[in-house]
Structures are given as structure tokens and as C-alpha cells.
Amino acid sequence: VLIPLFVASFRHAEELALAMECRCYHGGEGRTRMKQLHMSIVDLYGSIFCVLFLAGVIVINIVI
């Protein structure tokens, strides 16, 4: 099952690469970059909540 999937994937990648070369595609010229994400206070509170919740579940499973 996996062998035909890999063969089809490589064949598709080869065709796509050939099409991009024929159209003179140049990767990074004039493209925008990804926006850098920064951790905010809400993310910190969410992470702390998840860790405490997971610790609570583990403690309850050990005790009961």
C-alpha cells in the first residue's frame, strides 16, 4: 500500500518541479515573510492552566 503512494508522490513532485522550471519560477524574490508569533500573557495563563489540569488528572488517577 505504501509503495504506490510513494511512487505517486515522487511522480507528482517531479511534474511540479518541471512545471515550475518551465515557468522560470524563482522562489524567494518579492515574497513576504511569515509573521513572527510572540507569546502573550493569555498564552502563558493558558499553558499554566493546561499543566495544572493535567497534573490534577494524573493525581486523581493515582489516588482513585
C-alpha positions as CSV (number, residue, x, y, z in Angstrom):
1,V,0.0,0.0,0.0
2,L,2.8,2.4,0.8
3,I,5.0,1.7,-2.3
4,P,2.4,3.0,-4.8
5,L,1.7,6.0,-2.5
6,F,5.5,6.9,-2.5
7,V,5.8,6.4,-6.3
8,A,2.8,8.6,-7.0
9,S,4.1,11.3,-4.6
10,F,7.5,11.4,-6.2
11,R,6.0,11.4,-9.7
12,H,3.8,14.4,-8.7
13,A,6.7,16.2,-7.2
14,E,8.8,15.6,-10.4
15,E,6.0,17.0,-12.6
16,L,5.5,20.0,-10.3
17,A,9.2,20.8,-10.3
18,L,9.3,20.6,-14.1
19,A,6.3,22.9,-14.4
20,M,7.9,25.4,-12.1
21,E,11.2,25.3,-14.0
22,C,9.4,25.8,-17.3
23,R,7.7,28.9,-15.9
24,C,11.0,30.3,-14.7
25,Y,9.9,30.3,-11.1
26,H,12.4,31.9,-8.7
27,G,11.5,31.1,-5.1
28,G,12.1,34.0,-2.7
29,E,12.1,37.1,-4.9
30,G,9.5,39.6,-3.8
31,R,7.8,37.2,-1.4
32,T,6.7,38.2,2.0
33,R,8.0,36.5,5.1
34,M,6.0,34.8,7.8
35,K,4.8,36.9,10.7
36,Q,6.8,36.1,13.9
37,L,4.5,34.9,16.7
38,H,5.2,36.0,20.2
39,M,3.9,34.5,23.4
40,S,1.4,36.8,25.2
41,I,0.1,36.8,28.8
42,V,-3.0,34.9,27.7
43,D,-0.8,32.2,26.2
44,L,1.1,31.9,29.5
45,Y,-2.1,31.6,31.5
46,G,-3.5,29.0,29.1
47,S,-0.3,27.0,29.4
48,I,-0.3,27.1,33.2
49,F,-3.9,26.1,33.2
50,C,-3.3,23.1,31.0
51,V,-0.3,21.9,33.0
52,L,-2.3,22.2,36.3
53,F,-5.3,20.5,34.8
54,L,-3.1,17.6,33.5
55,A,-1.3,17.3,36.9
56,G,-4.8,17.2,38.6
57,V,-6.0,14.4,36.3
58,I,-2.8,12.4,37.0
59,V,-3.1,12.9,40.8
60,I,-6.8,11.9,40.7
61,N,-6.0,8.7,38.7
62,I,-3.2,7.8,41.1
63,V,-5.4,8.4,44.2
64,I,-8.5,6.7,43.0
